[in-house]
Amino acid sequence: MTAFLTGCLTGALVGTVAATPARAADPAPLLQQLADPEAPDADRLQSDILREWSKSGSPAMDLLLQRGQAAIESGDAEAAIEHLTALTDHAPGFAEGWNARATAFFLMGEFGPSLADIRQTLALNPAHWGALAGLGAILEETGRDDAAADAFRASLAINPHQPEVQEALDRILRATEGVEL
């Protein structure tokens, strides 16, 4: 489950900047193409969108994101949280900082802070399929299968090219099949 959530949430960072950093290019046309289950270049579309989402508009903030993500990948969630907290403090309008920190909190078993950061990610970027999938993973982990299924469905509506999310949804549906709701 940890690898699943890490993949979902990361998709994929010293100075102070304005509360809302410069925005990356609008990925809306790419998201529209990605939503097509038959999109022949889904991997490229996902990469292009994630690359745009990882641009804060500040080289210093981008460096913090990179350091946080590297710490997550190396298994050092505490260091990741330090880098990513600095990022969210200095660039609170940058959704990817919140998303990466949600992943680090999850890896430490801190579901409450992870959920708070997912909530902030989705407030800033409602199309963040990884945050929705991470939300689903936490809800499933805490026994809230109906809500988890809803989060997985929402993630798949944005990006249907996530076999691990489809598998998670299928697992929940099999487990609850025949159970009166």
C-alpha positions in Angstrom: 0.0 0.0 0.0 2.9 2.4 0.8 4.4 2.0 -2.7 0.9 2.5 -4.2 0.3 5.8 -2.3 3.8 7.0 -2.9 3.3 6.5 -6.6 -0.1 8.2 -6.5 0.9 11.2 -4.6 4.2 12.0 -6.2 3.2 11.2 -9.8 6.0 11.7 -10.3 11.6 22.1 -5.0 15.6 29.3 0.1 14.1 32.4 0.1 10.7 33.7 0.4 8.5 34.0 -2.6 5.1 35.6 -3.1 2.2 33.7 -1.4 1.1 32.6 -4.9 4.0 31.6 -7.1 4.0 32.1 -10.9 1.9 29.5 -12.5 3.1 26.8 -15.0 1.5 26.5 -18.4 -2.2 25.6 -18.4 -2.3 21.8 -18.6 -6.1 21.8 -19.3 -5.8 20.7 -22.9 -3.5 17.8 -21.8 -5.9 16.8 -19.1 -8.7 16.7 -21.6 -6.6 14.3 -23.8 -5.6 12.2 -20.8 -9.2 11.7 -19.8 -9.7 9.7 -23.0 -9.4 6.0 -22.1 -8.1 5.3 -25.6 -5.4 8.1 -25.5 -2.5 6.4 -27.4 0.1 8.6 -25.7 -1.1 8.5 -22.1 2.3 8.0 -20.6 3.6 11.1 -22.3 0.6 13.1 -21.3 0.9 12.1 -17.7 4.6 13.1 -17.7 3.9 16.4 -19.4 1.2 17.3 -16.9 3.3 16.2 -13.9 6.2 18.2 -15.2 4.0 21.4 -15.4 2.6 20.8 -12.0 6.1 20.6 -10.6 7.0 24.1 -11.7 6.5 26.5 -8.8 7.7 29.6 -10.7 10.7 29.9 -8.3 14.0 28.0 -8.7 14.5 27.9 -5.0 11.0 26.4 -4.4 11.6 23.9 -7.2 14.8 22.9 -5.4 12.9 22.3 -2.2 10.4 20.1 -4.1 13.2 18.1 -5.7 15.0 17.7 -2.3 11.7 16.6 -0.7 11.0 14.1 -3.4 14.5 12.7 -3.3 14.2 12.2 0.4 10.9 10.4 -0.1 12.5 8.2 -2.7 15.4 7.4 -0.4 13.0 6.5 2.4 13.8 9.5 4.6 10.3 10.8 5.3 11.5 13.1 8.2 13.9 14.9 5.9 11.3 15.1 3.2 8.8 16.7 5.6 11.4 19.3 6.6 12.1 20.3 3.0 8.4 20.2 2.1 7.3 22.2 5.1 9.7 24.9 4.1 8.2 24.8 0.7 4.6 25.0 1.8 5.5 27.8 4.2 7.2 29.9 1.5 4.9 28.9 -1.4 1.5 28.0 0.0 -0.2 28.4 -3.4 2.0 25.6 -4.9 -0.1 22.4 -4.9 2.7 20.0 -5.6 4.5 21.0 -2.4 1.4 20.0 -0.4 1.0 16.8 -2.4 4.6 15.7 -1.8 4.3 16.4 1.9 1.1 14.4 2.1 3.1 11.4 0.7 5.8 11.9 3.3 3.3 12.1 6.1 1.6 8.9 4.8 5.0 7.1 4.8 5.3 8.0 8.5 1.9 6.6 9.2 0.6 10.2 9.9 -2.8 9.9 8.2 -4.3 13.1 9.7 -1.6 15.4 8.4 -1.5 13.6 5.1 -5.3 14.1 4.7 -4.9 17.8 5.6 -2.3 18.2 2.9 -4.3 16.2 0.3 -7.2 18.6 1.1 -5.0 21.6 0.4 -3.6 20.0 -2.8 -7.1 19.5 -4.1 -8.2 23.0 -3.1 -5.4 24.3 -5.2 -5.6 21.7 -8.0 -8.9 19.8 -8.2 -7.6 17.8 -11.2 -4.7 16.2 -9.2 -5.5 12.6 -9.8 -2.6 11.5 -7.6 -3.9 13.3 -4.6 -7.4 11.7 -5.2 -5.8 8.3 -5.5 -3.8 8.9 -2.3 -7.0 10.0 -0.6 -8.6 6.7 -1.7 -5.6 4.8 -0.3 -5.9 6.4 3.1 -9.7 5.9 3.2 -9.3 2.3 2.2 -6.5 1.8 4.8 -8.8 3.2 7.5 -11.8 1.0 6.5 -13.9 3.7 4.8 -14.4 1.6 1.6 -17.3 3.5 0.1 -15.5 6.8 0.4 -12.3 5.2 -0.9 -14.2 3.9 -3.9 -15.5 7.4 -4.6 -12.0 8.9 -4.4 -10.6 6.2 -6.8 -13.4 6.8 -9.2 -12.8 10.5 -9.2 -9.1 9.9 -9.8 -9.9 7.5 -12.7 -12.3 10.0 -14.2 -9.4 12.5 -14.6 -6.8 9.9 -15.5 -8.1 6.5 -16.5 -4.5 5.3 -17.3 -3.8 4.2 -13.7 -3.9 0.4 -13.5 -3.0 0.4 -9.8 -5.9 2.7 -9.0 -8.3 0.6 -11.1 -7.0 -2.5 -9.2 -7.6 -0.8 -5.9 -11.2 0.1 -6.9 -11.8 -3.4 -8.2 -10.5 -4.8 -4.9 -12.9 -2.6 -2.9 -15.8 -3.5 -5.2 -15.1 -7.3 -4.8 -14.8 -6.9 -1.0 -18.1 -5.1 -0.7 -19.9 -7.1 -3.4 -23.2 -8.4 -2.1 -22.9 -6.2 1.0 -26.0 -4.1 1.4 -25.1 -0.4 1.7 
